[in-house]
Amino acid sequence: MKLILFASLFSFSISSFAQQVVDKENLAMWIPPNWNTYQAIGYNADTFKVPEGLKKSVDFWIQIYTKYTTQQGVFHVAGDTDRILGDFDLSQVYANPKWSPVRRQLEAEILIRRQKKLLAGRYKIDVKKIRLQMGLKDRMEQAIKVSGYYLPQMEKIFEQEKIPKELTRVVFVESSFNIFAESRVGASGLWQIMPRVSKKFKYISDAQDLRNHPIYATKLAAKIFKENYQILKSWPLAVTGYNHGVGSMSKIVKKYKSNDIAYLVDNVGSSKSFGFASRNFYATYLAALYVESHANLFFPEPVFKYQELQIRAVKVVKPMPYKELLTYFGNDKQKLRLYNPHIKTKYLKAGKALPKGVIANLPKEDKTQIAGVIDHETEL
């Protein structure tokens, strides 16, 4: 999970979002999701009801998603989102036209350190115990729009696996539907899958990384959730285990003799074995789930989403020149990249060719008979 601290990180996300727009007119009206369309494993209407013990935490994250932009934030006591110390606004810093992005970042860091010292003195606490959580309102609004490309197919995959469709909204927490998202620890793609998790499925090769393929990644995420539930016997724990690791969650459940997520968040003593991100992951997810399901309450109406990305997947059986691949996208490099975030960029250059075995996504409306490829259905 990425909890954004500085606006410079968001600047990267905005540029990535821009690469995900190929047709600004291809919009559909947002409508509230309908969850109860099939019977999922271990599911009922209260499965994702906010636990009493997490209500304050979920409310905090709803505020982060809907009130504060990525240039605004909230100071709170580290590890305790209930203890708010004050709001903070860096909008003027990032709006200064005379400063370079680097200068703006440095000025923001100076102001943050200064404010932390002031708050430490005011509240008589160690400055190291003060944390700043930046907002996500603008990022969430854009993520809801971009999610339209992918959510219909994701929901179909989760329905096929008989697991709750609500789980597809974990992507709002993991990557905000940025298909180019990468973490400092190596997680990648919409679902922020780690290399070791995808290794046994041979997702990563010299030419492609299927963790960045929306459909392949979603199928693997569904498999992970299903296995987590089979082990932990609880969807809240299965969600937390997606971030924290199912083995680590199993140890916590066994040690504390409880499968109540609110109890565990309150009572697991070690911040090392159950850190801030893991401890807040389920509350953050419930907040994102609520905000997306009630988008019209938080964002200007009408709320729009991009229409589902229609893809024709083919498997390359003999090298395909990049120049040829580009022609199927009307020589639109941005559109090619949107459809194929999993193909390594070193192969998406003039003079290069996609090697045998690579999965290429083409616009579905293109029915051209192409030599050297076969139509392909994703599979694990």
Residue pairs with C-beta under 8 A, 6 or more apart in sequence:
1 173
1 174
1 192
1 243
1 277
1 280
1 281
1 284
2 9
2 174
2 175
2 176
2 181
2 183
2 192
3 133
3 134
3 276
3 277
3 280
4 10
4 70
4 134
4 136
4 139
5 132
5 133
5 134
6 105
6 108
6 109
6 134
7 70
7 71
7 90
7 94
7 104
7 108
7 134
8 101
8 104
8 105
9 70
10 70
10 71
10 134
10 138
10 139
11 101
13 139
13 176
13 178
13 181
14 142
16 178
16 179
16 180
16 181
17 142
17 146
17 178
19 180
19 334
19 337
19 338
20 146
20 149
20 177
20 178
20 179
20 338
21 146
21 306
22 332
22 334
22 335
22 338
23 306
26 306
26 307
27 145
27 148
27 304
27 305
27 306
27 307
28 148
28 304
28 305
28 306
28 307
29 302
29 303
29 304
29 305
30 144
30 148
30 295
30 296
30 302
30 303
30 304
30 305
32 293
32 294
32 296
33 165
33 292
33 293
35 164
35 165
35 166
36 45
37 159
37 165
38 159
38 162
39 162
40 158
40 159
40 162
40 163
40 164
40 165
41 162
41 163
41 226
41 229
42 229
42 233
42 234
42 235
43 163
43 164
43 235
47 164
47 166
47 235
48 164
48 166
48 235
48 236
48 286
48 289
50 58
50 286
50 290
51 236
51 260
51 261
51 262
52 262
53 262
53 263
53 265
53 266
54 261
54 262
54 265
54 282
54 283
54 286
56 81
56 82
57 81
57 82
57 265
57 280
57 283
58 283
58 286
58 287
58 290
59 287
60 74
60 76
60 81
60 82
60 84
60 283
60 287
61 81
61 280
61 283
61 284
61 286
61 287
61 288
62 287
62 290
62 291
63 74
64 74
64 133
64 135
64 136
64 137
64 287
65 135
65 136
65 137
65 140
65 287
65 288
65 291
65 298
66 137
66 140
66 291
66 298
66 299
67 135
67 137
68 74
68 87
68 134
68 135
68 136
68 137
69 91
69 135
69 137
69 138
70 134
70 135
70 136
70 137
70 138
70 139
71 89
71 90
71 91
71 93
71 94
71 134
71 135
72 87
72 88
72 89
72 90
72 91
72 134
72 135
73 87
73 88
73 89
73 90
73 132
73 133
73 134
73 135
74 84
74 86
74 87
74 88
74 132
74 133
74 135
75 84
75 85
75 86
75 87
75 88
75 115
75 116
75 119
75 130
75 131
75 132
76 82
76 83
76 84
76 85
76 130
76 131
76 133
77 83
77 85
77 125
77 129
77 130
77 131
78 128
78 129
78 130
78 131
78 276
79 131
79 271
79 276
79 279
81 133
81 280
85 119
85 123
85 130
86 115
86 119
88 112
88 115
88 132
90 108
90 111
93 99
93 104
93 107
93 108
93 111
94 104
94 108
96 104
96 107
99 107
112 132
116 127
116 130
116 132
117 127
119 125
119 127
119 130
120 126
120 127
120 130
131 276
136 176
139 176
140 172
140 176
140 288
140 291
140 292
141 299
142 176
143 172
143 176
143 177
143 178
144 292
144 295
144 299
144 303
144 305
145 304
145 305
145 306
146 177
146 178
146 305
146 306
147 171
147 172
147 177
147 292
147 305
148 305
148 306
148 307
148 308
149 177
149 214
149 306
149 307
149 308
149 309
150 171
150 177
150 190
150 214
150 218
150 308
150 309
151 168
151 308
152 308
153 214
153 215
153 218
153 308
154 168
154 171
154 214
154 218
155 165
155 168
157 215
157 218
157 219
157 222
158 164
158 165
158 167
158 168
158 218
158 222
159 165
161 222
161 223
161 225
161 226
163 222
163 225
163 226
163 229
164 235
166 289
167 222
167 225
167 235
167 239
168 218
169 285
169 288
169 289
169 292
170 191
170 221
170 239
170 242
170 285
171 177
171 190
171 191
172 288
172 289
172 291
172 292
173 281
173 284
173 285
173 288
174 181
174 187
174 190
174 191
174 192
175 181
175 189
175 190
175 191
175 192
177 190
178 190
179 189
179 190
179 212
179 214
179 338
179 341
180 212
180 341
181 188
181 189
181 190
181 192
182 188
183 192
185 194
186 194
186 195
187 193
187 194
188 195
188 209
188 211
188 212
189 209
189 211
189 212
189 213
189 214
189 217
189 341
189 342
190 212
190 214
190 217
190 218
191 211
191 217
191 218
191 220
191 221
193 203
193 211
193 217
193 220
193 221
195 204
195 211
197 220
197 224
198 204
198 210
198 211
198 220
201 210
201 220
201 380
203 209
203 210
203 211
203 216
203 220
204 210
204 211
205 357
206 344
206 355
207 343
207 344
207 347
207 354
207 355
207 357
207 358
208 342
208 343
208 344
208 358
208 359
209 342
209 344
210 216
210 217
210 342
210 359
211 217
211 220
211 342
212 341
212 342
213 341
213 342
213 359
213 361
213 378
214 309
214 341
215 311
215 313
215 378
216 342
216 359
216 378
216 380
219 378
219 379
219 380
220 380
221 242
223 380
224 242
225 238
225 239
225 242
227 246
228 237
228 238
228 239
228 241
228 242
228 246
228 249
229 235
229 238
231 241
231 246
231 250
232 238
232 241
232 246
232 249
232 250
232 253
232 259
233 259
234 259
234 261
236 261
236 282
237 249
237 253
237 259
237 261
238 246
239 281
239 282
239 285
240 249
240 261
240 278
240 281
240 282
241 248
241 249
242 281
243 277
243 278
243 281
244 274
244 278
244 281
248 273
252 264
252 268
252 273
252 274
253 259
253 264
256 263
256 264
256 267
256 268
258 264
258 267
261 282
264 274
265 279
265 280
265 282
265 283
268 274
268 279
291 298
295 303
296 303
309 338
309 339
310 363
310 364
310 365
311 339
311 361
311 362
311 363
311 364
312 361
312 362
312 363
312 364
312 366
312 375
313 359
313 360
313 361
313 362
313 375
313 376
313 377
313 378
314 359
314 360
314 361
314 362
314 370
314 373
314 374
314 375
314 376
315 357
315 358
315 359
315 360
315 373
315 374
315 375
315 376
316 354
316 355
316 356
316 357
316 358
316 359
316 360
316 372
316 373
317 356
317 372
317 373
317 374
318 356
318 371
318 372
319 353
319 354
319 355
319 356
319 372
320 353
320 354
320 358
320 360
320 372
320 373
321 352
321 353
322 347
322 348
322 349
322 350
322 351
322 352
322 353
322 354
323 350
325 336
325 354
325 360
326 332
326 333
326 336
328 336
328 362
328 363
328 366
328 368
328 370
329 335
329 336
329 339
329 362
329 363
333 348
335 363
336 348
337 348
339 361
339 362
339 363
340 348
340 360
340 361
342 359
343 354
343 358
343 360
346 352
347 353
347 354
347 355
347 358
354 360
359 376
359 378
360 373
